Amino acid sequence: MESIWLEYGWTLLVLIGLEGGLLSADNALVLAVIAKHLPDDQKKRAINYGIIGAFVFRFGALFAISFIANVWQVQAIGAIYLIYLGLKHIIPKKKKEGDAEEEKEKAGSGFWPTVAKIGLADLAFAIDSILAAVALAIALPDSPLGDFGGMDGGQFIVVVIAGIAGLVLIKFAATWFVKLLEIRPGLETTAYAVVAWVGVKLAVITLSHPSVGVLDSHFPHSTGWTVVFWGILLGIVIVGWFLSGKNAPKNPESTEVN
């Protein structure tokens, strides 16, 4: 029995590291990018609403994991939205008359439309996060806690605790990313590149679904794909960081973080 709890404890630590770090950082970065045009007071409220939305969607996704895992269309919608959201802000558009005015209107989009965009992003990230967490948790042996939420009770608790840890980090990371984007505005493009790449990850999960069968069902969790995914993600962040430095404000006062 002790060995089972040790295994659960180790898996929980790994999941907290993933949920509280890697899997939540992209969510926090997107939250910051979408909300950055708002006034400071509204920005904080939008981020807080985003955290609440992330909690609701992730907890809901956990209870609906059997549905999400079996209906590939849900995963596909999440993948398409993230890829669209990312590429929309990366691919340059030809400038036309009135574009400056249109961009000004978009940048000044209201509070609730911004919250709605954050909610859609949260939903897509919730699918990715829960699928990744459950994929690790279901490998654990059954606990004596019975079943809960369509999973073994012990496994369910491990995923919930890890998810909460991720949400705590999103709260602090999103606020930090907002300040960082003010100092290095060029990172906005990097953020959306990360979003699109996470969308590709969700697309891979969709294509490997037994009902789709384009990829092997074990491919999304294979060592090779995991290394490729995180290697490219890290490369995007590193390259984006150095390139964004060229756009950093030259006025020292403008880089001051309140």
Accessible surface in RSA format (square Angstrom, percent):
REM  Atomic radii and reference values for relative SASA: ProtOr
REM  Chains: A
REM  Algorithm: Lee & Richards
REM  Probe-radius: 1.40
REM  Slices: 20
REM RES _ NUM      All-atoms   Total-Side   Main-Chain    Non-polar    All polar
REM                ABS   REL    ABS   REL    ABS   REL    ABS   REL    ABS   REL
RES MET A   1   133.51  69.1  93.18  61.7  40.33  96.0  93.38  79.4  40.13  53.2
RES GLU A   2   144.30  82.8 140.10 106.0   4.21  10.0  55.25 106.9  89.05  72.7
RES SER A   3    78.39  66.2  70.21  93.7   8.18  18.8  49.10 104.6  29.29  41.0
RES ILE A   4    41.37  23.5  40.80  30.4   0.57   1.4  41.37  29.8   0.00   0.0
RES TRP A   5   105.07  42.2  97.61  47.2   7.46  17.5  85.52  45.6  19.56  31.7
RES LEU A   6   134.58  75.0 127.32  91.1   7.26  18.2 129.77  91.1   4.81  12.9
RES GLU A   7    78.04  44.8  71.83  54.3   6.22  14.8  29.13  56.3  48.91  39.9
RES TYR A   8     9.48   4.4   8.93   5.1   0.55   1.4   9.17   6.9   0.32   0.4
RES GLY A   9    30.74  37.9   0.00   N/A  30.74  37.9  29.65  81.4   1.09   2.4
RES TRP A  10   171.15  68.7 167.76  81.2   3.39   8.0 145.57  77.6  25.59  41.5
RES THR A  11    18.17  12.9  16.70  16.9   1.47   3.5   7.68  10.3  10.49  15.9
RES LEU A  12    38.23  21.3  38.23  27.4   0.00   0.0  38.23  26.9   0.00   0.0
RES LEU A  13   115.43  64.3 106.26  76.0   9.17  23.1 106.58  74.8   8.86  23.8
RES VAL A  14    56.01  36.9  47.26  42.8   8.75  21.1  54.53  47.4   1.48   4.0
RES LEU A  15     0.33   0.2   0.33   0.2   0.00   0.0   0.33   0.2   0.00   0.0
RES ILE A  16    58.41  33.2  57.48  42.8   0.93   2.2  57.48  41.4   0.93   2.5
RES GLY A  17    45.55  56.2   0.00   N/A  45.55  56.2  37.88 104.0   7.67  17.2
RES LEU A  18    43.01  24.0  42.56  30.4   0.45   1.1  42.56  29.9   0.45   1.2
RES GLU A  19     0.95   0.5   0.95   0.7   0.00   0.0   0.03   0.1   0.93   0.8
RES GLY A  20    14.54  17.9   0.00   N/A  14.54  17.9   8.94  24.5   5.60  12.6
RES GLY A  21    25.89  31.9   0.00   N/A  25.89  31.9  25.67  70.5   0.21   0.5
RES LEU A  22    89.50  49.8  85.45  61.1   4.05  10.2  86.81  61.0   2.70   7.3
RES LEU A  23     7.70   4.3   4.39   3.1   3.31   8.3   4.65   3.3   3.05   8.2
RES SER A  24     0.06   0.0   0.00   0.0   0.06   0.1   0.00   0.0   0.06   0.1
RES ALA A  25    36.93  34.0  36.51  56.3   0.42   1.0  36.67  51.6   0.26   0.7
RES ASP A  26     9.58   6.7   6.39   6.4   3.19   7.5   4.87  11.5   4.72   4.7
RES ASN A  27     1.61   1.1   1.61   1.6   0.00   0.0   0.00   0.0   1.61   1.6
RES ALA A  28     0.00   0.0   0.00   0.0   0.00   0.0   0.00   0.0   0.00   0.0
RES LEU A  29    22.99  12.8  22.99  16.4   0.00   0.0  22.99  16.1   0.00   0.0
RES VAL A  30     1.73   1.1   1.42   1.3   0.31   0.7   1.73   1.5   0.00   0.0
RES LEU A  31     2.09   1.2   0.40   0.3   1.69   4.2   1.98   1.4   0.10   0.3
RES ALA A  32     0.00   0.0   0.00   0.0   0.00   0.0   0.00   0.0   0.00   0.0
RES VAL A  33     5.72   3.8   0.35   0.3   5.36  12.9   0.35   0.3   5.36  14.5
RES ILE A  34    11.82   6.7   5.89   4.4   5.94  14.3  10.34   7.4   1.48   4.0
RES ALA A  35     0.00   0.0   0.00   0.0   0.00   0.0   0.00   0.0   0.00   0.0
RES LYS A  36    73.54  35.9  61.38  37.7  12.16  28.9  16.67  15.0  56.87  60.6
RES HIS A  37    60.69  33.2  27.88  19.4  32.81  83.9  29.67  30.6  31.02  36.1
RES LEU A  38     9.13   5.1   3.70   2.6   5.43  13.7   4.03   2.8   5.10  13.7
RES PRO A  39    77.70  56.6  64.79  59.1  12.91  46.9  77.35  63.9   0.35   2.2
RES ASP A  40    95.47  66.9  89.11  88.7   6.36  15.0  30.17  71.0  65.31  65.1
RES ASP A  41    95.14  66.6  86.02  85.6   9.12  21.6  46.49 109.4  48.65  48.5
RES GLN A  42    54.20  30.3  54.20  39.6   0.00   0.0   1.02   2.2  53.18  40.3
RES LYS A  43    16.15   7.9  16.15   9.9   0.00   0.0   6.88   6.2   9.26   9.9
RES LYS A  44   139.72  68.2 137.49  84.4   2.23   5.3  81.84  73.7  57.88  61.7
RES ARG A  45   106.55  44.7 105.41  53.7   1.15   2.7  48.96  66.9  57.60  34.9
RES ALA A  46     0.10   0.1   0.00   0.0   0.10   0.2   0.00   0.0   0.10   0.3
RES ILE A  47     6.44   3.7   6.44   4.8   0.00   0.0   6.44   4.6   0.00   0.0
RES ASN A  48    58.92  40.6  57.22  55.3   1.70   4.1  19.69  47.4  39.23  37.9
RES TYR A  49    83.89  39.2  76.67  43.6   7.21  18.8  43.72  32.9  40.17  49.5
RES GLY A  50     1.58   1.9   0.00   N/A   1.58   1.9   1.42   3.9   0.16   0.4
RES ILE A  51    28.31  16.1  28.31  21.1   0.00   0.0  28.31  20.4   0.00   0.0
RES ILE A  52   102.55  58.4  99.79  74.3   2.76   6.7 102.55  73.8   0.00   0.0
RES GLY A  53    16.17  19.9   0.00   N/A  16.17  19.9  16.00  43.9   0.18   0.4
RES ALA A  54     0.50   0.5   0.36   0.6   0.13   0.3   0.50   0.7   0.00   0.0
RES PHE A  55    89.54  44.8  89.36  55.3   0.17   0.5  89.36  54.2   0.17   0.5
RES VAL A  56    86.50  56.9  81.22  73.5   5.28  12.7  84.06  73.0   2.44   6.6
RES PHE A  57    65.55  32.8  61.60  38.2   3.95  10.3  63.81  38.7   1.74   5.0
RES ARG A  58     7.37   3.1   6.94   3.5   0.43   1.0   6.64   9.1   0.73   0.4
RES PHE A  59    74.98  37.5  72.02  44.6   2.97   7.7  74.43  45.1   0.56   1.6
RES GLY A  60    36.62  45.2   0.00   N/A  36.62  45.2  32.99  90.5   3.62   8.1
RES ALA A  61     7.57   7.0   2.81   4.3   4.76  10.8   5.92   8.3   1.65   4.4
RES LEU A  62     2.99   1.7   2.99   2.1   0.00   0.0   2.99   2.1   0.00   0.0
RES PHE A  63    92.90  46.5  73.19  45.3  19.71  51.3  73.33  44.5  19.57  56.0
RES ALA A  64    37.02  34.0  31.61  48.8   5.41  12.3  37.02  52.1   0.00   0.0
RES ILE A  65    12.38   7.0  12.38   9.2   0.00   0.0  12.38   8.9   0.00   0.0
RES SER A  66    69.42  58.7  62.94  84.0   6.48  14.9  41.58  88.5  27.84  39.0
RES PHE A  67   114.04  57.1 107.78  66.8   6.26  16.3 113.99  69.1   0.04   0.1
RES ILE A  68     9.65   5.5   9.65   7.2   0.00   0.0   9.65   7.0   0.00   0.0
RES ALA A  69    43.74  40.2  33.26  51.3  10.47  23.8  34.44  48.5   9.30  24.6
RES ASN A  70   103.33  71.3  88.98  86.0  14.35  34.5  22.34  53.8  80.99  78.3
RES VAL A  71    45.17  29.7  43.22  39.1   1.95   4.7  45.17  39.2   0.00   0.0
RES TRP A  72    84.68  34.0  84.68  41.0   0.00   0.0  73.02  38.9  11.66  18.9
RES GLN A  73    85.50  47.8  84.82  62.0   0.68   1.6  39.76  84.6  45.74  34.7
RES VAL A  74    34.57  22.8  33.13  30.0   1.44   3.5  33.93  29.5   0.64   1.7
RES GLN A  75     3.77   2.1   3.77   2.8   0.00   0.0   0.00   0.0   3.77   2.9
RES ALA A  76    16.54  15.2  15.12  23.3   1.41   3.2  16.53  23.3   0.00   0.0
RES ILE A  77   118.23  67.3 116.75  87.0   1.48   3.6 117.58  84.7   0.65   1.8
RES GLY A  78     3.98   4.9   0.00   N/A   3.98   4.9   3.83  10.5   0.15   0.3
RES ALA A  79     2.40   2.2   2.40   3.7   0.00   0.0   2.40   3.4   0.00   0.0
RES ILE A  80   118.58  67.5 116.31  86.7   2.27   5.5 117.77  84.8   0.81   2.2
RES TYR A  81    42.62  19.9  39.62  22.5   3.01   7.8  39.42  29.6   3.20   4.0
RES LEU A  82     0.00   0.0   0.00   0.0   0.00   0.0   0.00   0.0   0.00   0.0
RES ILE A  83    46.88  26.7  46.88  34.9   0.00   0.0  46.88  33.8   0.00   0.0
RES TYR A  84   121.99  57.0 115.78  65.9   6.21  16.2  93.97  70.6  28.02  34.5
RES LEU A  85    12.54   7.0  12.54   9.0   0.00   0.0  12.54   8.8   0.00   0.0
RES GLY A  86     0.00   0.0   0.00   N/A   0.00   0.0   0.00   0.0   0.00   0.0
RES LEU A  87    73.48  40.9  73.28  52.4   0.20   0.5  73.41  51.6   0.06   0.2
RES LYS A  88    78.22  38.2  59.10  36.3  19.12  45.5  31.15  28.0  47.07  50.1
RES HIS A  89    79.19  43.3  51.70  35.9  27.49  70.3  36.67  37.8  42.52  49.5
RES ILE A  90    58.62  33.4  42.80  31.9  15.82  38.1  43.10  31.0  15.53  42.1
RES ILE A  91   102.84  58.5  96.72  72.1   6.12  14.8  97.67  70.3   5.17  14.0
RES PRO A  92   123.99  90.4  97.62  89.0  26.37  95.9 108.32  89.4  15.67  97.4
RES LYS A  93   138.42  67.5 113.04  69.4  25.38  60.4  92.55  83.3  45.87  48.9
RES LYS A  94   182.96  89.3 166.25 102.0  16.71  39.8 114.96 103.5  68.00  72.4
RES LYS A  95   150.50  73.4 121.74  74.7  28.75  68.5  99.55  89.6  50.94  54.3
RES LYS A  96   155.24  75.7 138.68  85.1  16.56  39.4  91.15  82.0  64.09  68.3
RES GLU A  97   181.82 104.4 147.86 111.9  33.95  80.8  69.01 133.5 112.81  92.1
RES GLY A  98    49.88  61.5   0.00   N/A  49.88  61.5  32.76  89.9  17.12  38.3
RES ASP A  99    28.10  19.7  27.62  27.5   0.48   1.1   6.82  16.1  21.28  21.2
RES ALA A 100    82.42  75.8  68.64 105.9  13.78  31.4  73.37 103.3   9.05  24.0
RES GLU A 101   107.92  62.0 106.55  80.6   1.37   3.3  45.61  88.2  62.31  50.9
RES GLU A 102    84.46  48.5  81.56  61.7   2.90   6.9  30.71  59.4  53.75  43.9
RES GLU A 103    86.66  49.8  82.82  62.7   3.84   9.1  37.46  72.4  49.20  40.2
RES LYS A 104   149.24  72.8 138.24  84.8  11.00  26.2  88.60  79.7  60.64  64.6
RES GLU A 105   122.72  70.5 106.89  80.9  15.83  37.7  44.85  86.7  77.87  63.6
RES LYS A 106   100.88  49.2  90.59  55.6  10.29  24.5  74.03  66.6  26.85  28.6
RES ALA A 107    55.84  51.3  45.00  69.5  10.83  24.6  53.74  75.7   2.10   5.6
RES GLY A 108    57.34  70.7   0.00   N/A  57.34  70.7  30.31  83.2  27.02  60.5
RES SER A 109    25.15  21.3  15.93  21.3   9.22  21.2  22.94  48.8   2.22   3.1
RES GLY A 110    37.95  46.8   0.00   N/A  37.95  46.8  30.37  83.3   7.58  17.0
RES PHE A 111    19.52   9.8  13.64   8.5   5.88  15.3  13.64   8.3   5.88  16.8
RES TRP A 112   157.95  63.4 153.70  74.4   4.25  10.0 128.64  68.6  29.31  47.6
RES PRO A 113    69.12  50.4  60.98  55.6   8.14  29.6  67.71  55.9   1.41   8.8
RES THR A 114     0.21   0.1   0.21   0.2   0.00   0.0   0.00   0.0   0.21   0.3
RES VAL A 115    26.27  17.3  24.95  22.6   1.32   3.2  24.95  21.7   1.32   3.6
RES ALA A 116    60.46  55.6  47.20  72.8  13.26  30.2  57.93  81.6   2.53   6.7
RES LYS A 117    87.37  42.6  87.11  53.5   0.26   0.6  53.53  48.2  33.84  36.0
RES ILE A 118     2.47   1.4   2.28   1.7   0.19   0.5   2.46   1.8   0.01   0.0
RES GLY A 119    18.13  22.4   0.00   N/A  18.13  22.4  17.89  49.1   0.24   0.5
RES LEU A 120    96.59  53.8  92.62  66.3   3.98  10.0  93.25  65.5   3.35   9.0
RES ALA A 121     2.17   2.0   2.17   3.3   0.00   0.0   2.17   3.0   0.00   0.0
RES ASP A 122     1.44   1.0   0.66   0.7   0.78   1.8   0.02   0.0   1.42   1.4
RES LEU A 123    76.00  42.3  76.00  54.4   0.00   0.0  76.00  53.4   0.00   0.0
RES ALA A 124     3.02   2.8   1.79   2.8   1.23   2.8   2.57   3.6   0.45   1.2
RES PHE A 125     2.41   1.2   1.69   1.0   0.72   1.9   1.69   1.0   0.72   2.1
RES ALA A 126     0.05   0.1   0.05   0.1   0.00   0.0   0.05   0.1   0.00   0.0
RES ILE A 127     6.14   3.5   5.99   4.5   0.16   0.4   6.11   4.4   0.03   0.1
RES ASP A 128     4.00   2.8   3.97   4.0   0.02   0.1   0.00   0.0   4.00   4.0
RES SER A 129     1.76   1.5   1.67   2.2   0.08   0.2   1.48   3.2   0.28   0.4
RES ILE A 130     5.58   3.2   5.58   4.2   0.00   0.0   5.58   4.0   0.00   0.0
RES LEU A 131    22.24  12.4  18.39  13.2   3.85   9.7  18.84  13.2   3.40   9.2
RES ALA A 132    24.31  22.3  15.89  24.5   8.41  19.1  21.68  30.5   2.63   7.0
RES ALA A 133     0.18   0.2   0.00   0.0   0.18   0.4   0.18   0.3   0.00   0.0
RES VAL A 134    13.17   8.7  13.17  11.9   0.00   0.0  13.17  11.4   0.00   0.0
RES ALA A 135    30.67  28.2  13.12  20.2  17.55  39.9  16.35  23.0  14.32  37.9
RES LEU A 136    71.08  39.6  67.28  48.1   3.81   9.6  67.65  47.5   3.43   9.2
RES ALA A 137     0.00   0.0   0.00   0.0   0.00   0.0   0.00   0.0   0.00   0.0
RES ILE A 138   103.48  58.9  83.24  62.0  20.25  48.8  83.24  59.9  20.25  54.9
RES ALA A 139    83.70  77.0  49.65  76.6  34.05  77.4  60.76  85.6  22.94  60.8
RES LEU A 140    10.22   5.7   3.95   2.8   6.27  15.8   4.07   2.9   6.15  16.5
RES PRO A 141    47.83  34.9  35.26  32.1  12.57  45.7  47.74  39.4   0.09   0.6
RES ASP A 142   110.27  77.2  93.07  92.6  17.20  40.7  28.48  67.0  81.79  81.6
RES SER A 143    11.79  10.0   0.00   0.0  11.79  27.2   1.32   2.8  10.47  14.7
RES PRO A 144    87.85  64.0  47.19  43.0  40.65 147.8  60.26  49.8  27.59 171.5
RES LEU A 145    96.29  53.6  65.47  46.8  30.82  77.5  71.19  50.0  25.09  67.5
RES GLY A 146    41.62  51.3   0.00   N/A  41.62  51.3  39.47 108.3   2.15   4.8
RES ASP A 147   124.86  87.5  92.85  92.4  32.01  75.7  27.68  65.1  97.17  96.9
RES PHE A 148   110.66  55.4 106.14  65.7   4.52  11.7 110.66  67.1   0.00   0.0
RES GLY A 149    20.87  25.7   0.00   N/A  20.87  25.7  10.59  29.1  10.27  23.0
RES GLY A 150    76.86  94.8   0.00   N/A  76.86  94.8  37.11 101.8  39.76  89.0
RES MET A 151    14.26   7.4   6.40   4.2   7.85  18.7  14.26  12.1   0.00   0.0
RES ASP A 152    13.70   9.6   8.46   8.4   5.24  12.4   4.80  11.3   8.90   8.9
RES GLY A 153     4.31   5.3   0.00   N/A   4.31   5.3   4.21  11.6   0.10   0.2
RES GLY A 154     2.51   3.1   0.00   N/A   2.51   3.1   2.08   5.7   0.43   1.0
RES GLN A 155    11.20   6.3  11.20   8.2   0.00   0.0   0.00   0.0  11.20   8.5
RES PHE A 156     9.24   4.6   9.24   5.7   0.00   0.0   9.24   5.6   0.00   0.0
RES ILE A 157    82.59  47.0  81.69  60.9   0.90   2.2  82.59  59.5   0.00   0.0
RES VAL A 158     8.73   5.7   8.73   7.9   0.00   0.0   8.73   7.6   0.00   0.0
RES VAL A 159     1.68   1.1   0.90   0.8   0.78   1.9   0.90   0.8   0.78   2.1
RES VAL A 160    30.82  20.3  25.81  23.4   5.01  12.1  29.97  26.0   0.85   2.3
RES ILE A 161    73.13  41.6  71.51  53.3   1.63   3.9  71.95  51.8   1.19   3.2
RES ALA A 162     0.00   0.0   0.00   0.0   0.00   0.0   0.00   0.0   0.00   0.0
RES GLY A 163     9.15  11.3   0.00   N/A   9.15  11.3   9.15  25.1   0.00   0.0
RES ILE A 164    82.98  47.2  82.54  61.5   0.45   1.1  82.54  59.4   0.45   1.2
RES ALA A 165    27.48  25.3  16.41  25.3  11.07  25.2  22.80  32.1   4.68  12.4
RES GLY A 166     0.00   0.0   0.00   N/A   0.00   0.0   0.00   0.0   0.00   0.0
RES LEU A 167    13.46   7.5  12.66   9.1   0.80   2.0  12.94   9.1   0.52   1.4
RES VAL A 168    81.58  53.7  76.94  69.7   4.64  11.2  81.42  70.7   0.17   0.4
RES LEU A 169    63.70  35.5  62.03  44.4   1.67   4.2  63.55  44.6   0.15   0.4
RES ILE A 170     0.00   0.0   0.00   0.0   0.00   0.0   0.00   0.0   0.00   0.0
RES LYS A 171    76.35  37.2  76.24  46.8   0.12   0.3  55.07  49.6  21.29  22.7
RES PHE A 172   138.80  69.4 132.30  81.9   6.50  16.9 134.28  81.4   4.53  13.0
RES ALA A 173    15.15  13.9   9.59  14.8   5.56  12.7  15.15  21.3   0.00   0.0
RES ALA A 174     0.00   0.0   0.00   0.0   0.00   0.0   0.00   0.0   0.00   0.0
RES THR A 175    51.83  36.9  51.52  52.2   0.31   0.7  43.48  58.4   8.34  12.6
RES TRP A 176   142.28  57.1 139.40  67.5   2.88   6.8 111.80  59.6  30.48  49.5
RES PHE A 177    28.98  14.5  28.98  17.9   0.00   0.0  28.98  17.6   0.00   0.0
RES VAL A 178     9.84   6.5   9.73   8.8   0.12   0.3   9.73   8.5   0.12   0.3
RES LYS A 179    73.80  36.0  73.80  45.3   0.00   0.0  31.64  28.5  42.15  44.9
RES LEU A 180    22.92  12.8  20.78  14.9   2.14   5.4  22.40  15.7   0.52   1.4
RES LEU A 181     7.49   4.2   2.79   2.0   4.70  11.8   3.04   2.1   4.44  12.0
RES GLU A 182    86.51  49.7  69.51  52.6  17.00  40.5  42.43  82.1  44.09  36.0
RES ILE A 183    46.28  26.3  46.28  34.5   0.00   0.0  46.28  33.3   0.00   0.0
RES ARG A 184    40.31  16.9  40.31  20.6   0.00   0.0   2.85   3.9  37.46  22.7
RES PRO A 185    59.15  43.1  50.57  46.1   8.58  31.2  52.79  43.6   6.36  39.5
RES GLY A 186    18.15  22.4   0.00   N/A  18.15  22.4  11.44  31.4   6.71  15.0
RES LEU A 187    13.87   7.7  13.44   9.6   0.44   1.1  13.44   9.4   0.44   1.2
RES GLU A 188    48.11  27.6  48.11  36.4   0.00   0.0  11.73  22.7  36.38  29.7
RES THR A 189    73.14  52.0  72.13  73.1   1.00   2.4  41.99  56.4  31.15  47.1
RES THR A 190    11.43   8.1   8.08   8.2   3.34   8.0   6.69   9.0   4.73   7.2
RES ALA A 191     0.81   0.7   0.47   0.7   0.34   0.8   0.47   0.7   0.34   0.9
RES TYR A 192     9.00   4.2   9.00   5.1   0.00   0.0   1.31   1.0   7.69   9.5
RES ALA A 193    23.13  21.3  19.95  30.8   3.18   7.2  20.91  29.4   2.22   5.9
RES VAL A 194     4.56   3.0   4.56   4.1   0.00   0.0   4.56   4.0   0.00   0.0
RES VAL A 195     0.21   0.1   0.21   0.2   0.00   0.0   0.21   0.2   0.00   0.0
RES ALA A 196    10.41   9.6  10.41  16.1   0.00   0.0  10.41  14.7   0.00   0.0
RES TRP A 197    38.77  15.6  36.74  17.8   2.03   4.8  38.45  20.5   0.32   0.5
RES VAL A 198     0.91   0.6   0.91   0.8   0.00   0.0   0.91   0.8   0.00   0.0
RES GLY A 199     0.00   0.0   0.00   N/A   0.00   0.0   0.00   0.0   0.00   0.0
RES VAL A 200    49.45  32.5  48.83  44.2   0.61   1.5  49.45  43.0   0.00   0.0
RES LYS A 201    24.98  12.2  24.98  15.3   0.00   0.0  19.39  17.4   5.59   6.0
RES LEU A 202     0.00   0.0   0.00   0.0   0.00   0.0   0.00   0.0   0.00   0.0
RES ALA A 203    24.86  22.9  23.72  36.6   1.14   2.6  24.83  35.0   0.03   0.1
RES VAL A 204    14.61   9.6  14.61  13.2   0.00   0.0  14.61  12.7   0.00   0.0
RES ILE A 205    25.53  14.5  23.71  17.7   1.82   4.4  23.71  17.1   1.82   4.9
RES THR A 206     9.05   6.4   9.05   9.2   0.00   0.0   9.05  12.2   0.00   0.0
RES LEU A 207    68.34  38.1  68.34  48.9   0.00   0.0  68.34  48.0   0.00   0.0
RES SER A 208     6.21   5.2   4.14   5.5   2.07   4.8   0.00   0.0   6.21   8.7
RES HIS A 209    16.77   9.2  12.57   8.7   4.20  10.7  15.84  16.3   0.93   1.1
RES PRO A 210   110.81  80.8  78.79  71.8  32.02 116.4  87.45  72.2  23.36 145.2
RES SER A 211    81.76  69.1  41.73  55.7  40.02  92.2  23.46  50.0  58.30  81.7
RES VAL A 212    48.22  31.7  19.78  17.9  28.44  68.5  24.18  21.0  24.03  65.2
RES GLY A 213    51.08  63.0   0.00   N/A  51.08  63.0  21.76  59.7  29.31  65.6
RES VAL A 214    98.07  64.5  68.08  61.6  29.99  72.3  74.89  65.1  23.18  62.9
RES LEU A 215    57.70  32.1  49.43  35.4   8.26  20.8  53.69  37.7   4.01  10.8
RES ASP A 216    92.43  64.7  75.74  75.4  16.69  39.5  38.94  91.7  53.49  53.3
RES SER A 217    58.17  49.2  40.84  54.5  17.33  39.9  22.58  48.1  35.59  49.9
RES HIS A 218   139.76  76.4 137.78  95.8   1.98   5.1  90.27  93.0  49.49  57.6
RES PHE A 219    73.06  36.6  69.50  43.0   3.55   9.2  72.94  44.2   0.11   0.3
RES PRO A 220    15.97  11.6   4.27   3.9  11.70  42.5   4.27   3.5  11.70  72.7
RES HIS A 221   116.74  63.8  88.43  61.5  28.31  72.4  57.11  58.9  59.63  69.4
RES SER A 222    39.30  33.2  30.22  40.3   9.08  20.9  37.46  79.8   1.84   2.6
RES THR A 223   109.00  77.5  99.71 101.1   9.29  22.1  66.77  89.7  42.23  63.8
RES GLY A 224    45.16  55.7   0.00   N/A  45.16  55.7  39.15 107.4   6.01  13.5
RES TRP A 225    24.84  10.0  21.72  10.5   3.12   7.3  21.04  11.2   3.80   6.2
RES THR A 226    56.03  39.8  53.56  54.3   2.47   5.9  44.97  60.4  11.06  16.7
RES VAL A 227    98.04  64.5  91.55  82.9   6.49  15.6  96.45  83.8   1.59   4.3
RES VAL A 228    72.72  47.8  66.76  60.4   5.96  14.4  72.63  63.1   0.09   0.2
RES PHE A 229     5.12   2.6   5.12   3.2   0.00   0.0   5.12   3.1   0.00   0.0
RES TRP A 230    58.78  23.6  56.26  27.2   2.52   5.9  42.61  22.7  16.17  26.2
RES GLY A 231    42.96  53.0   0.00   N/A  42.96  53.0  32.71  89.8  10.25  23.0
RES ILE A 232    75.54  43.0  69.13  51.5   6.41  15.4  74.55  53.7   0.99   2.7
RES LEU A 233    17.35   9.7  17.35  12.4   0.00   0.0  17.35  12.2   0.00   0.0
RES LEU A 234   108.87  60.6 106.45  76.2   2.42   6.1 108.75  76.4   0.12   0.3
RES GLY A 235    27.69  34.2   0.00   N/A  27.69  34.2  27.35  75.1   0.34   0.8
RES ILE A 236    41.38  23.5  33.04  24.6   8.35  20.1  38.64  27.8   2.75   7.5
RES VAL A 237    66.25  43.6  66.22  60.0   0.02   0.1  66.22  57.5   0.02   0.1
RES ILE A 238    81.97  46.6  79.28  59.1   2.69   6.5  81.97  59.0   0.00   0.0
RES VAL A 239    86.31  56.8  83.11  75.2   3.20   7.7  86.24  74.9   0.07   0.2
RES GLY A 240     8.45  10.4   0.00   N/A   8.45  10.4   7.59  20.8   0.86   1.9
RES TRP A 241    98.98  39.7  98.98  47.9   0.00   0.0  76.83  41.0  22.15  35.9
RES PHE A 242   143.20  71.6 131.67  81.6  11.53  30.0 133.00  80.6  10.20  29.2
RES LEU A 243    97.16  54.1  93.86  67.1   3.30   8.3  94.05  66.1   3.11   8.4
RES SER A 244     1.87   1.6   0.00   0.0   1.87   4.3   1.56   3.3   0.31   0.4
RES GLY A 245    28.94  35.7   0.00   N/A  28.94  35.7  13.80  37.9  15.14  33.9
RES LYS A 246   166.35  81.2 129.83  79.7  36.52  87.0  94.62  85.2  71.73  76.4
RES ASN A 247    90.91  62.7  73.78  71.3  17.14  41.3  18.19  43.8  72.73  70.3
RES ALA A 248    32.74  30.1  22.55  34.8  10.19  23.2  22.55  31.8  10.19  27.0
RES PRO A 249    42.29  30.8  21.33  19.4  20.96  76.2  32.49  26.8   9.80  60.9
RES LYS A 250   200.27  97.7 168.14 103.2  32.13  76.5 118.00 106.2  82.26  87.6
RES ASN A 251    82.39  56.8  74.94  72.4   7.45  17.9  28.76  69.2  53.63  51.8
RES PRO A 252   106.60  77.7  93.67  85.4  12.93  47.0  99.97  82.5   6.63  41.2
RES GLU A 253   136.50  78.4 122.35  92.6  14.15  33.7  43.58  84.3  92.91  75.9
RES SER A 254    57.70  48.8  29.80  39.8  27.90  64.3  42.26  90.0  15.44  21.6
RES THR A 255    42.18  30.0  34.91  35.4   7.27  17.3  18.69  25.1  23.49  35.5
RES GLU A 256   124.25  71.3 102.46  77.5  21.78  51.9  39.21  75.8  85.03  69.4
RES VAL A 257    61.58  40.5  35.27  31.9  26.31  63.4  35.62  31.0  25.95  70.4
RES ASN A 258   155.48 107.2 108.93 105.3  46.55 112.1  68.87 165.7  86.61  83.7
END  Absolute sums over single chains surface
CHAIN  1 A    13694.5      11395.7       2298.8       9842.8       3851.7
END  Absolute sums over all chains
TOTAL         13694.5      11395.7       2298.8       9842.8       3851.7
